[in-house]
């Protein structure tokens, strides 16, 4: 059983998937930092000095001046600012994945565009498929 498990793990596609998951997690952290620390502050500044990370809707009915105080008190809140940041995260990751897939498809198309030279040709008399180097048709015995 251990040998089968080892064989399964050592297959190339499983290792590739593991590397992709690890790199994807790291990429997700980078994108989250980019959105939170670089993209959202200027957007908040343009919208009138809004800090998206502190935007919330208090559902308890009690007034709290900040999100941190509401969470410390255990008040139920809808953190729509964090949700907006997550949407921006998703859009950036989706755009990058889209560009990567598109680039891979272009590379794949280039490989398939280079078709190998034909190995058969058509007989001029009987229209049968014959080898390219043939000098006589095997079907109608015509001289080519």
N, C-alpha and C positions, 0 to 999 in steps of 0.2 A: 504494500500500500504506500509506503514511503517513497519507493522508487517511482510509482506512478505519479505521485504528487510532485516529486522533484522533476520528472519529465514534463509535467504540465507547466510548472513554473518556469522552466528553462526554455520553453518555446519562445521564439522571437516576439510574437505578437503580444504575449502576456507581459514581457519585460518592457516592450514599447508602451503598452497601456499604463504600466506603473510609472514609467518616466513621465508620460504625458500628464498623469494625474498630479504628480509632484510639481511639475513645472506649471501646470494650470493653477494650482493652489498658490504658488508664489506669485504668478502673474495677477491673480485675483487680489492679492494683498497690495501689490503695486498699484493696480487700477483704483482700489479703494482709497489708498493714500492720495493718489493723483486727484481724485474727485473731491475728497474731503478737504485736502490741504491746499490744492492749487486751483481747481475749477470753481468750486462752490463759493469761496470767499469773494472773488470778483463779481460773480453773478449776484450774490447777496448785496454787495456794495452798489451795483447798478440798480437794484430794486429797492433802494432806500435803507441801506445798512441792516439787512436782514441776515441773521445767523441761522442757516437752515438746520443745524444740529439741535437748536433749541426750540424749534417750532413744534408745538404740541397742542392737543385739545384735551382739557381736563374733563373727565366724565364724573367726578365725584361730587361736584357742586361746591366744594370748598376751594377757596382761592389760594393759589401758590404762585409766588413770583417767578420761579424758575422750574424748569423740567427736573433738575436734580433734586430740588426740595420736594416736588410732587412724588417722585419715585422713592425718595427716602421715607416719605410718609406712607407709602404703599397705596397711593391714589391711582385708580385706573386712568390711563392716558392713551390717547391716539397720537403716536409720534410721527406725524405726517412729514416733518422735515427730514427725518432719517429715511423715510420711504422715498421721498424725492431723490435723495442722494443715492439710494439703492437703484432707482430707475436709471439714473445717469450712469452708474457703474455698469448696469446690464447693457445699456446702449453701446457703451464703449467696448465692452468685451464682445458683444455680438458683431460690432463693426469690424473688429480685428479678426475674429474668426471668419467672417464673410470674406475679408480680403485674403486671408490665408487659403481658404478653400478655392477662391477664384484663381489665385496664383497656381495652386496645385492642378486645377483643371486646365489651365493654359499650358502648363508643362506636359500634362498627359496628352493634350491635343497635338502638341508638337511632335511627340513620340509617334502618335498614330498617323500623322500627316506624312511621315516618311515611309511610304509603302514600299515593300520589296518589289524588285522588278518582276514582271509577269513571267511565269514558267510555261505558259501555253499561249498559242495563237490559234486563230480560226482558219481553217482550210478555205481557200477562195472558191472552191468548186462545190464541196458538199457541206460547208459550214460546220464541220466537226471540230472539236477542240483537239489540237495536236501539240506536241512539244515545240518550243520556240526554235530549236536547232534542227528540226526535221526538214529534210529535203524532199520527202515523198509522203503523201497522206496515207496513213495506215488504214483508212476506211474506204476511200475511193481510188487509191493508188495513183492519184494525179501527181505529176511532177511539180514541185513548188519551186 
